[in-house]
Amino acid sequence: MPLPSAILSCWRAAGALVLASMAWFGGGASAADPLGRFPADPGQVSVSGISSGAFMASQLHVAHSAGIMGAGIIAGGPFGCAVDRVTGDGVAALVSLALGPCMSTPSLLKPVAFYAGLIADLAARGWIDPPANLARSRIYLFTGKADKVVNSKVVETGAGLYRALGVPDSQIDFRDRGLPGAGAGHSWVTRNFGNACDANASPYINNCNYDQAGEMLQTLYGSLQPPAAAPDGRIVAFDQAEFVARKAARANGLSDTGYLYVPKACDAGAAQPCRLHVVLHGCLQSAELLGVEFYTKIGVNEWAEANRIIVVYPQAHATTVSELSLQNAQSMLNTNPQGCWNWWGYANDTMFLTRQGVQIDAIWSMVRRVTGQGN
């Protein structure tokens, strides 16, 4: 996620960046196979994300709290942070809230009670799962003191919301100042890969001598075996477009292709079920822009290999006005040129943070496919 002060210039420059990445990846045409089914336990599904992926992870978790046991929130804030109000056909969200209070000016955030009330309202309308499910969740949150993109107070508000929703402190691991990795800039933190720890720059993966993937996964799943020295499983490219109505993935901020890491012990014919973890990249971290870097270098696959965890890496797409329908192309701010997840209602998706949201529905359909519950 870019710095708020640079957002408009980044928006203008993103078109050329997207065109270059499309050329590198064959113009974005999907040549991937359909997503397969694997021996994954539907009762052991969790999600994590960084920045826009963290906001989306919270949305996915709250919307499907009956089926998601926990969430890892790295440099992200509370569910519904960009929402102004609920309407008859969804929610009204403001990009000004997303770029201001939800990132750099947390003093302007609404009270935790507003976000809790929003969740209660959406649940009463049947748009998300009952929030009582959240009390059993395990939550990992992280903010670095050098983060110049998402203020630490925003992450603290997210932690406060989970507490207000009934998650006990004993089930919340909030990593901030004074703890390992605390000097991090805006990034997914690793033990030995990436930028300097305090950097706030692409690829937003920083070397802080801190195994964030391991601590996060153990917060969600309990004690795990040490990570594999090298992940010996396989990376599978799969077709994401089939999970969007009319296969309009790109117009809704989704790439045609997503990725799956399958440990050897979880491949077809495995005798015992595996766990399933969904990882959501941040803005400017999609495979369109970074290639394999995010889904192979953040340390998750090594832990997954040693602990029978299948990992889904859905991919957002950097949309341009030309890819949107005339109805959706109302302004540049309604596009998604940096490949962020939809946490402020772009592409006119007024249900973006509910089960009916295009991206949430697509990701949840991927989960159901992998666990053998969906078509």
C-alpha positions in Angstrom: 0.0 0.0 0.0 1.5 3.3 -1.0 2.1 6.3 1.2 -1.0 8.5 1.4 1.0 11.6 0.3 1.9 9.9 -2.9 -1.3 8.2 -3.7 -2.5 10.4 -6.5 0.9 10.4 -8.4 1.0 6.6 -8.0 -2.5 6.4 -9.4 -1.4 8.3 -12.5 1.7 6.3 -13.0 0.1 2.9 -12.4 -1.3 2.6 -15.9 2.2 2.2 -17.5 3.2 -0.2 -14.8 0.2 -2.4 -15.4 0.7 -2.4 -19.1 4.4 -3.4 -18.7 3.4 -6.2 -16.2 0.7 -7.5 -18.6 3.2 -7.8 -21.4 5.6 -9.7 -19.1 2.8 -12.1 -18.0 1.4 -12.7 -21.5 -1.2 -9.9 -21.4 -3.1 -11.5 -18.5 -4.8 -14.3 -20.5 -5.4 -17.2 -18.2 -3.7 -20.5 -19.2 -4.0 -22.0 -15.8 -5.9 -25.2 -15.0 -9.0 -25.2 -12.8 -8.4 -25.3 -9.1 -8.4 -28.8 -7.7 -9.7 -30.5 -4.6 -7.3 -31.6 -1.9 -7.5 -33.4 1.5 -8.0 -30.2 3.5 -10.0 -30.0 6.7 -12.8 -27.4 6.4 -12.5 -26.9 10.2 -8.9 -25.8 10.0 -9.1 -22.8 7.6 -7.4 -19.6 8.5 -6.4 -16.4 6.6 -3.7 -13.7 6.8 -2.8 -10.6 4.8 -0.6 -7.5 4.8 -1.9 -3.9 4.3 -4.8 -4.0 1.8 -4.6 -7.8 2.2 -4.9 -7.4 6.0 -8.0 -5.3 5.6 -9.4 -8.0 3.2 -8.3 -10.8 5.6 -10.4 -9.1 8.3 -13.4 -8.8 5.9 -13.1 -12.4 4.9 -12.8 -13.6 8.5 -15.8 -11.6 9.8 -18.0 -12.4 6.8 -17.3 -16.1 7.1 -16.6 -16.5 10.8 -18.4 -19.8 10.9 -15.8 -21.3 8.6 -12.6 -19.4 9.4 -10.9 -20.2 12.7 -8.5 -17.2 12.8 -6.8 -14.4 11.1 -3.3 -12.8 10.8 -3.5 -9.0 10.4 -0.3 -7.4 9.3 -0.4 -3.6 9.1 -4.1 -3.5 8.7 -7.1 -2.0 10.5 -10.6 -2.8 11.6 -13.4 -4.4 9.6 -15.4 -1.7 7.8 -12.8 1.0 8.3 -13.7 2.8 5.1 -17.5 2.5 5.6 -19.5 5.6 6.1 -23.0 4.0 6.5 -25.2 1.1 5.6 -27.7 1.5 2.8 -30.6 -0.6 1.6 -28.4 -2.3 -1.0 -25.1 -2.5 0.8 -22.7 -0.1 2.3 -21.5 3.4 1.4 -17.7 3.6 1.7 -15.4 6.5 1.1 -11.9 6.5 -0.4 -11.3 9.5 1.7 -11.8 7.4 4.8 -9.5 4.7 3.4 -6.7 7.0 2.7 -7.1 9.2 5.8 -8.3 7.7 9.1 -7.6 4.1 8.0 -4.0 4.8 7.2 -2.4 8.0 8.4 -4.8 9.9 10.7 -6.2 7.4 13.2 -7.4 10.2 15.4 -10.3 10.5 12.9 -11.3 6.9 13.1 -14.8 6.1 14.3 -15.1 4.6 17.8 -14.8 0.8 18.0 -18.5 0.7 18.9 -19.3 2.0 15.4 -17.5 -0.9 13.7 -19.0 -3.4 16.2 -22.4 -2.0 15.4 -21.8 -2.2 11.7 -21.0 -5.9 12.1 -24.1 -6.5 14.1 -26.2 -4.7 11.5 -24.7 -6.7 8.5 -25.3 -9.9 10.4 -28.9 -9.0 11.2 -29.4 -8.5 7.5 -28.0 -11.9 6.8 -25.0 -10.5 4.8 -22.3 -11.9 7.1 -22.1 -14.8 9.5 -23.2 -14.3 13.1 -20.4 -12.4 15.0 -20.8 -14.7 18.0 -18.6 -17.2 16.0 -15.6 -14.8 16.4 -15.2 -15.6 20.2 -13.5 -18.8 19.3 -11.0 -17.1 16.9 -7.3 -16.9 17.3 -5.9 -13.5 16.1 -2.3 -12.4 15.2 -1.8 -8.6 14.7 1.5 -6.8 13.8 2.6 -3.3 13.4 6.1 -1.9 13.0 7.2 1.3 14.7 8.8 2.5 11.4 5.6 1.9 9.3 4.9 5.2 7.5 1.9 3.9 5.6 -0.5 2.4 8.1 -0.3 4.0 11.5 0.1 1.7 14.5 -3.0 3.2 16.1 -5.1 1.8 13.2 -3.9 -1.7 14.0 -4.6 -1.2 17.7 -8.1 -0.2 16.8 -8.4 -3.5 14.9 -7.3 -5.4 18.0 -9.8 -3.4 20.1 -12.6 -4.4 17.7 -11.8 -8.1 18.0 -11.9 -7.7 21.8 -15.2 -5.9 21.6 -16.5 -8.8 19.5 -15.7 -11.3 22.3 -12.2 -12.6 21.4 -10.4 -13.1 24.7 -7.0 -11.5 25.2 -5.6 -15.0 25.6 -6.4 -15.7 21.9 -4.9 -12.4 20.6 -1.2 -12.1 19.9 -0.5 -8.4 19.2 3.1 -7.8 18.1 4.1 -4.1 18.3 6.7 -1.9 19.9 9.3 -3.6 22.1 8.8 -7.1 20.6 10.7 -9.0 17.9 10.4 -7.2 14.5 9.1 -4.1 16.2 11.4 -1.8 14.1 9.8 -2.8 10.8 8.6 -0.5 8.2 5.4 -1.2 6.1 6.1 -4.8 5.2 5.6 -8.5 5.6 8.6 -9.3 7.9 10.9 -12.2 7.4 13.9 -13.8 9.2 16.4 -13.3 6.4 14.9 -11.9 3.2 14.0 -8.5 1.8 14.7 -4.9 2.4 16.3 -3.3 5.5 14.0 -3.8 8.4 12.8 -0.2 8.6 12.2 0.3 4.9 8.8 1.4 3.5 9.4 0.4 -0.1 8.8 -2.2 -2.7 8.5 -5.2 -2.5 7.2 -4.5 1.1 9.0 -7.6 2.4 11.6 -6.7 5.0 14.4 -8.6 6.7 14.0 -8.0 10.4 15.5 -11.3 11.7 12.0 -12.2 12.8 10.0 -15.2 11.6 6.6 -13.6 11.2 5.2 -16.5 9.2 6.1 -18.9 12.0 4.8 -16.9 14.9 1.6 -16.0 13.0 0.9 -19.6 12.0 1.6 -20.9 15.5 -0.8 -18.2 16.9 -3.5 -19.6 14.6 -2.8 -23.3 14.9 -0.8 -23.8 18.1 2.6 -25.4 18.4 4.0 -26.5 15.1 7.0 -28.5 13.9 10.0 -26.3 12.9 9.9 -25.1 9.3 11.4 -27.2 6.5 14.8 -26.1 5.3 13.3 -25.9 1.8 9.7 -26.3 0.7 9.6 -29.5 -1.4 6.0 -29.3 -2.3 4.7 -27.8 -5.5 3.3 -24.4 -6.6 0.1 -24.8 -8.6 -1.2 -22.0 -10.9 -5.0 -22.0 -11.1 -7.8 -20.2 -12.9 -9.4 -17.5 -10.7 -11.7 -16.3 -13.4 -14.1 -19.2 -13.0 -15.0 -18.0 -9.5 -16.3 -14.6 -10.7 -19.7 -14.2 -12.5 -19.2 -14.1 -16.3 -15.5 -14.7 -15.6 -15.2 -10.9 -15.2 -12.2 -11.3 -12.8 -10.1 -8.4 -14.1 -12.9 -5.8 -14.0 -13.4 -6.7 -10.4 -9.8 -6.4 -9.3 -8.9 -10.1 -9.6 -6.2 -11.6 -11.7 -7.0 -14.5 -14.0 -4.5 -16.7 -12.2 -4.0 -17.5 -8.6 -1.4 -19.7 -6.9 -1.5 -22.7 -4.5 1.3 -24.2 -2.4 0.8 -28.0 -1.9 3.1 -29.8 0.6 4.1 -33.2 -0.5 2.2 -34.7 2.4 -1.0 -33.0 1.2 -1.0 -34.0 -2.4 -3.6 -36.2 -4.0 -4.0 -39.5 -2.2 -2.9 -38.2 1.2 -4.1 -40.4 4.0 -4.8 -37.6 6.5 -6.4 -34.2 6.1 -4.3 -31.1 6.0 -5.0 -27.5 7.1 -5.7 -24.7 4.8 -4.3 -21.1 5.0 -5.2 -18.2 2.7 -2.5 -15.5 2.3 -3.5 -12.1 0.8 -0.7 -9.9 -0.6 -0.7 -6.1 -0.3 -0.9 -3.4 -2.9 1.9 -3.5 -5.4 2.7 -7.1 -4.3 0.8 -9.2 -6.8 2.4 -11.7 -9.2 1.7 -9.2 -12.0 4.3 -6.9 -10.4 6.6 -9.1 -8.4 6.5 -12.4 -10.2 7.0 -15.3 -7.7 8.6 -13.1 -5.0 5.7 -12.8 -2.6 4.3 -16.3 -2.7 7.7 -17.9 -2.4 9.8 -15.6 -0.2 7.7 -14.7 2.9 8.5 -17.9 4.8 5.0 -19.4 4.8 5.7 -22.3 2.5 8.5 -23.6 4.7 6.2 -23.9 7.7 3.4 -25.2 5.5 5.6 -28.0 4.2 6.6 -29.2 7.7 3.1 -29.0 9.1 0.7 -30.2 6.4 -0.7 -26.8 5.6 -2.0 -26.1 2.1 -1.6 -22.4 1.2 -3.8 -20.5 -1.2 -2.3 -17.2 -2.6 -5.2 -15.4 -4.4 -4.1 -12.6 -6.7 -5.5 -9.1 -7.0 -5.3 -7.3 -10.4 -4.4 -3.7 -11.1 -7.4 -2.5 -13.0 -7.5 0.4 -15.4 -10.5 2.5 -16.6 -10.4 0.7 -20.0 -11.0 -2.7 -18.3 -14.1 -1.5 -16.4 -17.6 -1.3 -17.7 -18.9 2.2 -18.5 -21.0 1.9 -15.4 -18.0 1.3 -13.2 -15.6 3.7 -14.7 -17.0 6.8 -13.0 -13.7 8.1 -11.8 -10.0 7.2 -11.5 -10.5 6.6 -7.8 -13.0 3.8 -8.6 -10.2 1.9 -10.4 -7.5 -0.2 -8.7 -4.2 0.6 -10.4 -2.0 -0.7 -7.6 -3.5 -4.1 -7.4 -5.0 -3.7 -3.9 -7.8 -5.8 -2.5 -11.2 -4.3 -2.3 -11.6 -2.8 1.1 -13.2 0.6 0.1 -15.8 -0.5 -2.5 -14.1 0.1 -5.8 -15.7 -1.2 -9.0 -19.0 -0.1 -7.5 -19.2 -3.2 -5.3 -21.5 -2.0 -2.5 -21.4 -5.5 -0.9 -17.5 -5.7 -0.9 -17.1 -6.6 2.8 -20.0 -9.1 2.9 -20.4 -12.7 1.8 -21.9 -11.3 -1.5 -18.8 -9.1 -2.2 -17.3 -10.2 -5.5 -13.8 -10.8 -4.2 -14.9 -12.3 -0.9 -17.2 -14.7 -2.7 -14.5 -15.7 -5.1 -11.9 -16.4 -2.4 -14.4 -18.3 -0.3 -15.4 -20.3 -3.4 -11.7 -21.2 -3.7 -11.6 -22.4 -0.1 -14.7 -24.5 -0.7 -13.2 -26.0 -3.8 -9.9 -26.9 -2.1 -11.7 -28.4 0.9 -14.1 -30.4 -1.3 -17.2 -28.5 -0.2 -18.0 -26.6 -3.4 -18.2 -27.1 -7.2 
